[in-house]
Structure formats: C-alpha cells, structure tokens
Amino acid sequence: MATPTSIGSAGHAAGALLVKGAGRDAVNGIYRCTGCQRNEAPVYLHAELGAAVSVARELGRSGKAGRPKFGWLLSENGAAVYGVSSQALSPPSVGWKAFTGEAPAPVSLEIFASLADASLLLAWAASAEAEARLEAEDWTAAHEALSRGLEVLARSGARLTDTFEECAASLLATRATL
C-alpha cells in the first residue's frame, strides 16, 4: 500500500492541509490551497465546507507599542476559532490555541503537496479503521468508515493513479464483505 505522507511543516509549498484533533469537529479535515494569498502567504479553504472555514495568515498588533505581529487563524464564518502566533509563511504544525473554539485546539496540522495526497491518506486511514471494526464485528462502524473513505477518495482528484486505484480497490473489496 503506497500511502502518501505529509511534507513536513513551515517552509514548504503546500497544496493542502490536514487539520486533526480540534475540539470543534467541523474544522477538522482537509483544506485546499485557493491559489490566493493574504499577507504574503497562501489561503486555504475547507475542502467540504468551502469559504465558511478557512486557514490564513493575519496581521495583528502586539503589546503597548502596537508592533505588527503575524499569526495564523483558523476561522469559521469570519470568526477566529483557533490561532497560533507565527511569522512563518506556512501554517505551523503545532502550537495552536483555542480562541472561540472548543478545547482542545488542533492537535496537528499536516502539510501536503496536493489535495490528492491529503485525501488519499485519509482514505487509507478509513480503510484501516474499517478493517479493525470488522475484526471487532462492529458492522455499522465498519460501513461508516468505508463510506467516509470512499467519499474522501471521490473528492481527491487523484483519478487513474496507481495509488487511487489501489485504495479504491481496498475500500470496495472490504465493503463487499459486509
């Protein structure tokens, strides 16, 4: 199984982000790079929710002197939900804090070269989860994991690649056993 891996943290060109572990479940998931920039850095929109949920670099003021200070905000409907202070031009992987969002802040933010890579990683994870649920004879949870994996794969944009076909075959073969 050829699963994609993240390309690391700040400093790398990112086609997609994967946000995991946030207390506000709606903000977890894949974000695609829009091709637009704000404050000299890329803007990302949630792959499923679109402009309602975004990750972008913002300019604020710090201390009494009011010096310019950059940070990254994960926003929902224009309100800052989570954030991290950083001068980097790519969003940091860790260090996020809850603003209006429920704790915990995102546990991790992984950077991927493409939307397809991030999607394929989630699809493979769903396949592994389904296998574990089948072992435990939890048929409903296995079906839900498989459905989630197939939905993510359908949005991946990775059609007709070996990795896409291998992942799709795994998900569909497992679903056939239900």
C-alpha positions in Angstrom: 0.0 0.0 0.0 1.5 3.3 -1.1 0.2 5.8 1.4 1.1 9.5 0.9 2.9 11.2 3.7 2.9 14.8 4.8 5.8 17.0 3.5 6.5 18.5 6.9 5.9 21.9 8.4 6.6 25.5 7.7 8.7 26.5 4.7 7.2 24.0 2.2 4.8 24.8 -0.6 1.5 23.3 0.4 -1.3 22.3 -1.8 -3.4 21.0 1.1 -3.5 20.9 4.9 -5.0 18.3 7.1 -6.3 19.6 10.5 -6.8 16.9 13.2 -7.8 16.8 16.8 -9.7 20.2 17.2 -12.4 20.3 19.8 -14.8 21.8 17.2 -15.2 18.8 14.9 -16.4 20.8 11.9 -13.0 22.4 11.5 -11.1 19.1 11.3 -10.4 17.8 7.8 -8.7 18.7 4.6 -8.1 22.3 3.4 -7.2 23.1 -0.2 -4.9 25.9 -1.2 -7.0 28.5 -3.1 -4.2 30.0 -5.1 -4.9 33.3 -3.4 -2.6 35.0 -0.9 -3.2 37.1 2.2 -0.2 38.8 3.9 2.2 37.1 1.5 1.0 33.6 2.4 -1.5 31.1 0.8 -5.1 31.0 1.9 -6.7 27.6 2.5 -10.4 26.7 2.4 -12.1 23.6 4.0 -12.5 21.0 1.2 -16.1 20.2 2.2 -17.3 23.5 3.8 -15.6 25.9 1.4 -15.3 29.6 2.4 -17.2 29.0 5.7 -14.0 27.6 7.2 -10.5 28.9 6.3 -6.9 29.0 7.4 -5.0 32.2 6.6 -2.1 34.3 7.8 -3.3 37.5 9.5 -1.7 40.7 10.7 -2.3 41.9 14.2 -0.7 44.3 16.8 1.3 43.2 19.8 1.9 44.9 23.2 1.6 48.5 24.1 3.9 49.6 21.3 1.4 48.1 18.8 4.1 46.5 16.7 2.9 44.4 13.7 2.7 40.7 14.5 1.7 37.9 12.2 -0.2 34.8 13.1 -2.3 32.1 11.5 -6.0 31.9 12.2 -8.4 29.0 11.6 -11.7 30.9 11.1 -15.3 29.8 10.9 -17.8 32.2 9.3 -15.2 35.0 9.7 -14.6 34.4 13.4 -11.2 33.3 14.7 -11.8 29.8 16.2 -8.1 28.8 16.7 -4.8 30.6 16.2 -1.1 30.5 16.5 1.4 33.3 16.6 4.0 32.8 13.8 6.0 34.8 11.3 6.2 31.8 9.0 4.7 31.9 5.5 3.3 28.4 6.0 1.0 27.4 8.9 2.8 25.8 11.9 2.1 22.1 12.6 1.7 22.6 16.3 1.2 25.3 18.9 -2.4 26.3 18.1 -4.6 27.8 20.8 -8.4 27.9 21.2 -10.0 31.3 20.8 -13.7 30.9 20.3 -13.4 27.2 19.5 -13.9 24.3 22.0 -10.7 22.8 23.5 -8.6 21.2 22.5 -7.0 23.3 19.8 -6.0 21.3 16.8 -3.5 18.6 17.8 -1.8 18.7 14.5 -1.8 20.4 11.1 -0.1 18.4 8.4 1.1 19.9 5.1 0.7 18.0 1.9 2.0 18.8 -1.6 -1.5 18.2 -3.0 -5.2 17.8 -2.2 -4.9 14.3 -3.7 -2.1 13.3 -1.2 -4.1 14.5 1.8 -7.3 12.8 0.6 -5.5 9.5 -0.1 -4.0 9.5 3.4 -7.5 9.9 4.9 -9.0 7.3 2.6 -6.3 4.7 3.6 -6.9 5.6 7.3 -10.6 4.9 6.8 -9.8 1.6 5.2 -7.6 0.6 8.2 -10.4 1.7 10.6 -13.0 -0.4 8.7 -10.7 -3.5 8.9 -10.4 -3.0 12.6 -14.2 -2.5 13.0 -14.8 -5.7 11.0 -12.4 -7.6 13.3 -14.5 -6.4 16.3 -17.7 -7.3 14.4 -18.9 -3.7 14.5 -20.6 -3.8 11.1 -22.2 -0.4 11.3 -19.0 1.4 12.3 -17.1 -0.5 9.5 -19.7 0.6 6.9 -19.5 4.2 8.1 -15.6 4.1 7.9 -15.8 2.7 4.4 -18.4 5.2 3.3 -16.2 8.0 4.7 -13.1 6.7 2.9 -15.0 6.4 -0.5 -16.4 9.9 -0.1 -12.9 11.4 0.6 -11.5 9.4 -2.3 -14.2 10.7 -4.6 -13.1 14.3 -3.8 -9.4 13.5 -4.1 -8.8 14.5 -7.7 -6.4 11.5 -7.9 -8.3 9.6 -10.6 -6.4 7.0 -12.6 -3.3 6.9 -10.5 -2.0 3.6 -9.2 -2.4 4.8 -5.6 -6.0 5.8 -6.2 -6.9 2.5 -7.8 -5.2 0.5 -5.1 -7.1 2.5 -2.4 -10.4 2.3 -4.2 -10.0 -1.5 -4.7 -9.2 -2.0 -1.0 -12.2 0.1 0.2 -14.6 -1.6 -2.3 -13.3 -5.1 -1.6 -13.8 -4.6 2.1 -17.2 -3.2 1.6 -18.1 -6.3 -0.4 -17.5 -8.4 2.7 -20.3 -6.6 4.7 
